[in-house]
Amino acid sequence: MATGPAIPADHVGAILEGIDDALTEAELAGDDRAVANLLAAGAHAALRQGDARAARGFGERAARARFQHRTAQYDAVRAQGFAATAAGDLEAALNQTIKARVLARDSGRHRDLADQSCTLAALYLALGAPDEARSCADAALAAARVEAAHDLEAVAAAWRACADGEAGFLDLAATALAAIDTSGRGVTAQVDVACARTYWLLERGAAGDARTSEDVATAALAAAIRAGVDHRRTALHATVARALARRGDDVRAREELERARRSSDRAESSALSLLALAAGEVLASTESQRQVMLGAARARVLRTASRREDPRAYCTGVRLHRRLLELTGGIPADLPGPA
C-alpha cells in the first residue's frame, strides 16, 4: 500500500523499458544523483506493476551503492522502501520511509516531506495502527498544501479518511473520501483514492453505496489498465464483484470475481485478501472454491501476522483482516501484542 511521485509517462511500464540504458548513461557520467533517482523511479514503477522481483533488484542496487549527495541518499532509501513494500516486508519499508522523511525534513523539502509522510500513513494503516496513520496523513496534508502538491494532498486525505474508517467511523470515512477532488490528478492518485473510497462504501453498505462503488471502481479500473497500474487491478475487479453481488447481479459478479482471480499474480497481499472477501460474498457457502479461497486467506493473514512486530494489531486493527478471520472461525485468542 506505499506511494511515490507520479511516474513521468502515460504508462508506468514505459519507465522500466528504458531504465537500464538510462542507468548505464548516468553511471558512466558519474552522476550519482541521477543514478539514485532512476533506481527509486524503477523500484516505484515495479511496485505499481506488481513486480516484486524487479523492485527488489532496484532496491538491492541502491543498498550496495555509496552515494555522496544527500539528494541521492534520499532517493536510495526510497528505492529500498519501495522494494520492501513490494515484498510485503512492511516493517522494513516503515524503517526506510522514516529515514527518508528525516532526510527530507532536514533538507527543508516540503514536497518530499509530504511524500514520505503519505507513505508512512499507508504503511501504518497496513500494520493496523490507525492513530499513527492519521498523524502522518495530517503531516502529509500540511506539507503538501505548502507546495500545492495536489496529487499528494488527495492521497493523504484518502489515508486520513481510511484511518477514520479503521477506527469505526464509517460514515465519516465515506463522506471524506467522496469530498476528495481527483479531477486533473495523476492516474496513480486517482486509482489510490478510488480504491479507498470503494472499499469503505461497501463496508458501510448504506442505500446506494453498492451502485456508487461499482461506478467508481469501474472508472478507476479503466484508468489503471491504461496506465499499467497492475497491482490495483485485482482489488478493483474484486470490488466490482462485491458491488454486483450486493445488487443481486450474480452472473456478472462471478465474471468479475474470475477477472480478479486471473489478475492476482501481480497483486499485493491486501488485494489477495480483498479477492478472498469477494469470494466470500459472491459464492455460495457450499461452494468449494469459496471455502478454499477463504481458508487460504486466513492462513495467509495469520502467517503474515506472525512476522509482524504487533500480530494482534495486524489482525484486529485492519478491518479487512478482521473480517476474513471472523468469516473463517474467528480471531485467535492467543494472538500476541507488540514484540
C-alpha positions as CSV (number, residue, x, y, z in Angstrom):
1,M,0.0,0.0,0.0
2,A,3.3,2.9,-0.4
3,T,3.0,5.9,-2.6
4,G,5.6,7.9,-4.6
5,P,5.8,10.6,-7.2
6,A,3.8,10.0,-10.4
7,I,5.8,8.1,-13.0
8,P,6.7,10.6,-15.8
9,A,5.0,8.6,-18.5
10,D,1.4,7.7,-19.5
11,H,2.2,4.1,-18.7
12,V,4.2,3.0,-15.7
13,G,5.8,0.2,-17.8
14,A,7.4,2.8,-20.0
15,I,9.9,3.7,-17.3
16,L,11.0,0.1,-17.0
17,E,11.6,-0.3,-20.7
18,G,14.3,2.3,-20.9
19,I,15.7,2.4,-17.4
20,D,18.7,0.1,-18.0
21,D,20.1,2.4,-20.7
22,A,19.4,5.5,-18.6
23,L,21.2,3.9,-15.6
24,T,24.2,3.0,-17.7
25,E,24.4,6.5,-19.0
26,A,24.2,8.0,-15.6
27,E,26.8,5.7,-14.1
28,L,29.2,6.4,-16.9
29,A,28.7,10.1,-16.3
30,G,29.4,9.6,-12.6
31,D,26.1,11.3,-11.8
32,D,25.1,9.6,-8.5
33,R,22.0,11.8,-8.1
34,A,20.7,10.7,-11.4
35,V,21.5,7.0,-10.7
36,A,19.7,7.1,-7.3
37,N,16.7,8.9,-8.8
38,L,16.4,6.3,-11.5
39,L,16.7,3.4,-9.0
40,A,13.9,5.0,-6.9
41,A,11.7,5.5,-10.0
42,G,12.4,2.0,-11.2
43,A,11.5,0.5,-7.8
44,H,8.3,2.5,-7.7
45,A,7.3,1.6,-11.2
46,A,7.9,-2.1,-10.4
47,L,5.8,-1.8,-7.3
48,R,3.0,-0.3,-9.3
49,Q,3.2,-3.2,-11.8
50,G,3.2,-5.7,-9.0
51,D,6.7,-6.9,-10.0
52,A,8.3,-7.6,-6.6
53,R,11.4,-9.2,-8.2
54,A,12.2,-6.2,-10.3
55,A,11.6,-3.9,-7.3
56,R,14.0,-6.0,-5.2
57,G,16.7,-5.6,-7.9
58,F,16.5,-1.8,-7.8
59,G,16.4,-1.8,-4.0
60,E,19.5,-4.0,-3.8
61,R,21.4,-1.8,-6.2
62,A,20.5,1.2,-4.2
63,A,21.6,-0.5,-1.0
64,R,25.0,-1.5,-2.4
65,A,25.9,1.9,-3.8
66,R,27.7,4.6,-1.7
67,F,26.0,7.9,-2.6
68,Q,27.7,11.1,-1.6
69,H,24.9,13.7,-2.2
70,R,22.1,13.9,0.3
71,T,19.5,14.0,-2.6
72,A,21.0,10.7,-3.9
73,Q,20.9,9.2,-0.4
74,Y,17.3,10.2,-0.1
75,D,16.4,8.5,-3.4
76,A,18.4,5.4,-2.5
77,V,16.5,5.0,0.8
78,R,13.2,5.5,-1.2
79,A,14.2,2.7,-3.6
80,Q,14.8,0.3,-0.7
81,G,11.5,1.3,0.8
82,F,9.6,0.6,-2.4
83,A,11.3,-2.8,-2.7
84,A,10.4,-3.7,0.8
85,T,6.8,-2.7,0.3
86,A,6.6,-4.8,-2.9
87,A,8.0,-7.8,-1.0
88,G,5.4,-7.3,1.8
89,D,8.1,-6.5,4.4
90,L,6.2,-3.7,5.9
91,E,8.4,-3.1,9.0
92,A,11.5,-2.7,6.7
93,A,9.5,-0.4,4.5
94,L,8.5,1.6,7.5
95,N,12.1,2.0,8.7
96,Q,13.3,3.1,5.3
97,T,10.5,5.6,4.9
98,I,11.2,7.1,8.3
99,K,14.8,7.5,7.2
100,A,13.7,9.2,4.0
101,R,11.4,11.5,5.9
102,V,14.2,12.6,8.2
103,L,16.4,13.4,5.2
104,A,13.5,15.4,3.6
105,R,12.8,17.3,6.8
106,D,16.4,18.1,7.4
107,S,16.8,19.4,3.9
108,G,13.6,21.6,4.2
109,R,12.0,19.9,1.2
110,H,8.2,20.1,1.9
111,R,7.1,18.1,-1.1
112,D,9.4,15.2,-0.2
113,L,8.3,15.5,3.4
114,A,4.7,15.2,2.2
115,D,5.5,12.2,0.1
116,Q,7.2,10.3,2.9
117,S,4.5,11.2,5.4
118,C,1.9,10.0,3.0
119,T,3.8,6.7,2.5
120,L,4.1,6.3,6.3
121,A,0.3,6.8,6.7
122,A,-0.3,4.0,4.2
123,L,2.2,1.7,5.9
124,Y,0.7,2.3,9.4
125,L,-2.7,1.6,8.0
126,A,-1.5,-1.8,6.6
127,L,0.1,-2.6,10.0
128,G,-3.1,-1.9,12.0
129,A,-2.1,1.4,13.6
130,P,-4.8,4.0,12.5
131,D,-3.8,6.6,15.1
132,E,-0.2,6.8,13.8
133,A,-1.6,6.7,10.2
134,R,-3.9,9.7,10.9
135,S,-1.0,11.7,12.4
136,C,1.2,11.0,9.4
137,A,-1.6,11.8,7.0
138,D,-2.1,15.2,8.8
139,A,1.6,15.9,8.4
140,A,1.4,15.0,4.7
141,L,-1.6,17.2,4.1
142,A,0.1,20.2,5.8
143,A,3.3,19.8,3.8
144,A,1.5,19.1,0.5
145,R,-0.5,22.3,0.9
146,V,2.7,24.3,1.4
147,E,3.9,23.1,-2.0
148,A,0.5,22.9,-3.7
149,A,1.2,19.2,-4.3
150,H,-2.3,18.3,-5.2
151,D,-1.8,14.6,-6.0
152,L,-0.1,14.1,-2.6
153,E,-2.8,16.1,-0.9
154,A,-5.5,13.9,-2.4
155,V,-3.9,10.7,-1.4
156,A,-3.0,12.0,2.1
157,A,-6.7,12.9,2.5
158,A,-7.7,9.4,1.5
159,W,-5.3,7.8,4.0
160,R,-6.7,10.1,6.7
161,A,-10.2,9.0,5.9
162,C,-9.2,5.4,5.9
163,A,-7.8,5.9,9.4
164,D,-11.2,7.1,10.5
165,G,-12.8,4.1,8.9
166,E,-10.4,1.7,10.7
167,A,-11.4,3.5,13.9
168,G,-15.0,2.6,13.3
169,F,-16.2,6.0,11.8
170,L,-17.5,4.6,8.5
171,D,-19.8,7.5,7.7
172,L,-17.0,10.0,8.3
173,A,-14.6,8.0,6.1
174,A,-17.1,7.6,3.3
175,T,-18.0,11.3,3.4
176,A,-14.4,12.5,3.5
177,L,-13.4,10.2,0.6
178,A,-16.3,11.5,-1.5
179,A,-15.2,15.0,-1.0
180,I,-11.7,14.5,-2.4
181,D,-11.3,16.1,-5.8
182,T,-9.3,13.9,-8.1
183,S,-10.0,15.7,-11.3
184,G,-6.8,16.6,-13.1
185,R,-4.8,14.5,-10.7
186,G,-2.3,11.8,-11.8
187,V,-3.6,8.3,-12.5
188,T,-1.9,6.7,-9.5
189,A,-3.5,9.2,-7.2
190,Q,-6.9,8.8,-8.8
191,V,-6.7,5.0,-8.5
192,D,-5.5,5.0,-4.9
193,V,-8.3,7.3,-3.8
194,A,-10.9,5.2,-5.8
195,C,-9.7,2.0,-4.1
196,A,-10.0,3.5,-0.7
197,R,-13.4,5.1,-1.4
198,T,-15.0,1.9,-2.9
199,Y,-13.8,-0.2,-0.1
200,W,-15.3,1.9,2.6
201,L,-18.5,2.4,0.7
202,L,-19.1,-1.3,0.6
203,E,-18.1,-1.7,4.3
204,R,-20.6,1.0,5.2
205,G,-23.3,-0.6,3.0
206,A,-25.8,2.3,3.0
207,A,-28.5,2.7,0.3
208,G,-26.9,3.4,-3.0
209,D,-23.3,2.6,-1.8
210,A,-23.1,-0.6,-3.9
211,R,-24.0,1.3,-7.1
212,T,-21.6,4.2,-6.4
213,S,-18.8,1.8,-5.5
214,E,-19.4,-0.1,-8.8
215,D,-19.3,3.1,-10.8
216,V,-16.2,4.5,-9.1
217,A,-14.3,1.2,-9.3
218,T,-15.2,0.6,-12.9
219,A,-13.8,4.0,-13.9
220,A,-10.7,3.5,-11.8
221,L,-10.1,0.1,-13.3
222,A,-10.2,1.5,-16.8
223,A,-7.6,4.2,-15.8
224,A,-5.4,1.6,-14.1
225,I,-5.4,-0.6,-17.2
226,R,-4.5,2.3,-19.4
227,A,-1.7,3.4,-17.1
228,G,-0.3,-0.1,-16.3
229,V,-1.1,0.2,-12.6
230,D,-1.4,-3.5,-12.5
231,H,-1.1,-4.1,-8.7
232,R,-4.5,-2.5,-8.2
233,R,-6.5,-4.5,-10.8
234,T,-7.3,-7.4,-8.6
235,A,-8.6,-5.1,-5.8
236,L,-10.8,-3.2,-8.3
237,H,-12.2,-6.3,-10.0
238,A,-13.0,-7.7,-6.6
239,T,-14.7,-4.5,-5.6
240,V,-16.9,-4.5,-8.7
241,A,-17.7,-8.2,-8.0
242,R,-18.8,-7.4,-4.4
243,A,-20.9,-4.4,-5.6
244,L,-22.6,-6.5,-8.2
245,A,-23.4,-9.2,-5.7
246,R,-24.9,-6.7,-3.3
247,R,-27.2,-5.6,-6.2
248,G,-28.2,-9.1,-7.0
249,D,-26.4,-9.4,-10.3
250,D,-24.9,-12.8,-9.6
251,V,-23.8,-13.7,-13.1
252,R,-21.8,-10.5,-13.6
253,A,-20.4,-10.7,-10.1
254,R,-19.0,-14.2,-10.8
255,E,-17.5,-12.9,-14.0
256,E,-15.7,-10.0,-12.2
257,L,-14.6,-12.4,-9.5
258,E,-12.9,-14.6,-12.1
259,R,-11.2,-11.5,-13.6
260,A,-10.0,-10.6,-10.2
261,R,-8.6,-14.1,-9.8
262,R,-6.9,-14.1,-13.2
263,S,-5.1,-10.8,-12.4
264,S,-3.9,-11.9,-8.9
265,D,-0.4,-12.9,-10.0
266,R,0.6,-9.2,-9.7
267,A,-1.5,-8.3,-6.7
268,E,-0.3,-7.0,-3.3
269,S,-1.3,-9.0,-0.3
270,S,-4.2,-6.7,0.6
271,A,-5.6,-7.2,-2.8
272,L,-5.4,-11.0,-2.3
273,S,-7.4,-10.5,0.9
274,L,-10.0,-8.4,-1.0
275,L,-10.2,-11.2,-3.6
276,A,-11.0,-13.7,-0.8
277,L,-13.5,-11.4,0.7
278,A,-15.2,-11.1,-2.7
279,A,-15.3,-14.8,-3.0
280,G,-17.0,-15.0,0.4
281,E,-19.7,-12.6,-0.7
282,V,-20.2,-13.7,-4.3
283,L,-20.0,-17.5,-4.0
284,A,-22.4,-19.7,-2.1
285,S,-21.3,-21.1,1.3
286,T,-21.4,-24.6,-0.1
287,E,-19.0,-24.0,-3.0
288,S,-15.6,-25.5,-2.5
289,Q,-13.9,-22.5,-4.3
290,R,-15.2,-20.2,-1.6
291,Q,-14.0,-22.4,1.2
292,V,-10.6,-22.8,-0.4
293,M,-10.1,-19.1,-1.0
294,L,-11.2,-18.0,2.4
295,G,-9.2,-20.8,4.1
296,A,-6.1,-19.7,2.2
297,A,-6.7,-16.1,3.1
298,R,-7.0,-16.9,6.8
299,A,-3.8,-18.9,6.7
300,R,-2.0,-16.0,4.8
301,V,-3.2,-13.4,7.3
302,L,-2.1,-15.4,10.3
303,R,1.2,-16.4,8.7
304,T,1.9,-12.8,7.9
305,A,0.8,-11.7,11.3
306,S,3.4,-14.0,12.9
307,R,6.1,-11.9,11.1
308,R,4.7,-8.6,12.3
309,E,6.0,-6.8,15.3
310,D,2.4,-6.5,16.6
311,P,0.5,-9.5,15.3
312,R,-2.7,-8.6,17.2
313,A,-2.8,-5.1,15.6
314,Y,-2.3,-6.6,12.2
315,C,-5.3,-8.9,12.7
316,T,-7.7,-6.7,14.6
317,G,-6.7,-3.1,13.6
318,V,-7.1,-3.8,9.9
319,R,-10.8,-4.2,9.2
320,L,-10.1,-6.4,6.1
321,H,-8.1,-8.9,8.1
322,R,-10.5,-8.9,10.9
323,R,-13.4,-9.6,8.6
324,L,-11.6,-12.5,7.0
325,L,-10.8,-14.1,10.3
326,E,-14.4,-13.6,11.5
327,L,-15.6,-15.4,8.4
328,T,-13.3,-18.3,8.9
329,G,-13.6,-19.3,12.6
330,G,-12.9,-16.2,14.5
331,I,-9.9,-14.2,15.7
332,P,-7.4,-16.5,17.6
333,A,-7.5,-15.6,21.3
334,D,-3.7,-16.2,21.7
335,L,-2.5,-13.5,19.3
336,P,0.4,-11.7,20.8
337,G,0.6,-7.9,21.1
338,P,3.7,-5.7,20.3
339,A,7.0,-7.6,20.3
